[in-house]
Amino acid sequence: MKHASIICAVASALIFASAAYAQIIPPGGSQFNPPPPPPPPPKIEVPVIPQLDALPQPNYAPAPQPSFGERISKCLDDAAASGLRPGEREAYSRSCANR
């Protein structure tokens, strides 16, 4: 019984050793073609470091304004949340959206 287990261990070691040296050939490839080149390394960029003596560059672009429809919707929501009746909501939304 010991003899059979030793033979199985040696056989499995040989199978695993031969599998470690096996070359994987992609579909449609040939064992005579050289392997493809490795992919290029990732591009690494150094981040910009702010300088202590540099003045900050402010952004003077105006903030985007909501459209008239968005303003009306917000005013109607505000009026409903404050408990105004439908007729009062209309008057409030007109004055609110045109400010």
CORDAMO-V661580 format. One record per residue. N is the residue number from 1. RES is the residue in one small letter. SS is DSSP state (@ for helix, = for strand, . for the rest). PHI is phi in degrees with one decimal (none if undefined). OMEGA is omega in radians with two decimals (999 if undefined). Layout:
BEGIN
n;res;ss;phi;omega
N;RES;SS;PHI;OMEGA
N;RES;SS;PHI;OMEGA
END
This chain:
BEGIN
n;res;ss;phi;omega
1;m;.;none;3.11
2;k;@;-63.8;-3.11
3;h;@;-63.0;-3.12
4;a;@;-69.3;-3.14
5;s;@;-69.2;3.10
6;i;@;-68.0;3.13
7;i;@;-62.9;3.11
8;c;@;-63.0;3.14
9;a;@;-65.3;3.14
10;v;@;-66.6;-3.13
11;a;@;-64.8;-3.14
12;s;@;-67.7;3.09
13;a;@;-64.3;3.11
14;l;@;-66.3;3.14
15;i;@;-64.3;3.14
16;f;@;-66.1;3.12
17;a;@;-67.5;3.14
18;s;@;-72.4;3.12
19;a;@;-70.8;-3.14
20;a;@;-68.0;-3.13
21;y;.;-95.6;-3.12
22;a;.;-71.9;3.12
23;q;.;-95.3;3.11
24;i;.;-88.6;-3.11
25;i;.;-104.8;-3.14
26;p;.;-69.1;3.14
27;p;.;-59.4;-3.13
28;g;.;82.0;-3.13
29;g;.;-94.0;3.13
30;s;.;-133.7;3.11
31;q;.;-71.1;-3.13
32;f;.;-92.3;3.09
33;n;.;-77.6;3.09
34;p;.;-70.9;3.13
35;p;.;-66.5;-3.13
36;p;.;-66.5;-3.14
37;p;.;-68.2;3.14
38;p;.;-68.5;3.13
39;p;.;-66.4;-3.13
40;p;.;-66.6;-3.14
41;p;.;-68.8;-3.14
42;p;.;-67.0;-3.13
43;k;.;-81.1;-3.12
44;i;.;-113.2;-3.14
45;e;.;-115.4;3.11
46;v;.;-80.7;3.14
47;p;.;-69.6;3.13
48;v;.;-73.9;-3.13
49;i;.;-103.2;-3.14
50;p;.;-67.7;-3.14
51;q;.;-90.4;-3.11
52;l;.;-68.6;-3.07
53;d;.;-92.5;-3.13
54;a;.;-84.1;3.11
55;l;.;-78.5;3.11
56;p;.;-68.3;3.13
57;q;.;-97.0;-3.12
58;p;.;-72.0;3.11
59;n;.;-99.7;-3.09
60;y;.;-92.8;3.14
61;a;.;-69.1;-3.14
62;p;.;-70.1;3.11
63;a;.;-68.7;-3.14
64;p;.;-65.5;-3.13
65;q;.;-91.7;3.08
66;p;.;-69.3;-3.13
67;s;.;-71.6;-3.13
68;f;@;-62.3;3.12
69;g;@;-63.5;3.10
70;e;@;-65.2;3.13
71;r;@;-65.6;3.11
72;i;@;-60.5;-3.14
73;s;@;-59.8;-3.14
74;k;@;-65.3;3.14
75;c;@;-65.6;3.10
76;l;@;-64.1;3.09
77;d;@;-63.3;3.12
78;d;@;-62.6;-3.14
79;a;@;-65.5;3.12
80;a;@;-67.0;3.14
81;a;@;-67.2;-3.14
82;s;.;-86.9;3.02
83;g;.;91.7;3.13
84;l;.;-75.7;3.08
85;r;.;-76.4;-3.07
86;p;@;-54.7;3.13
87;g;@;-64.8;3.11
88;e;@;-71.5;3.10
89;r;@;-63.4;-3.13
90;e;@;-60.6;-3.13
91;a;@;-63.8;-3.14
92;y;@;-65.1;-3.08
93;s;@;-65.5;3.12
94;r;@;-63.7;-3.11
95;s;@;-71.6;-3.11
96;c;@;-69.4;-3.04
97;a;@;-72.0;-3.10
98;n;.;-90.3;3.10
99;r;.;-72.3;999
END
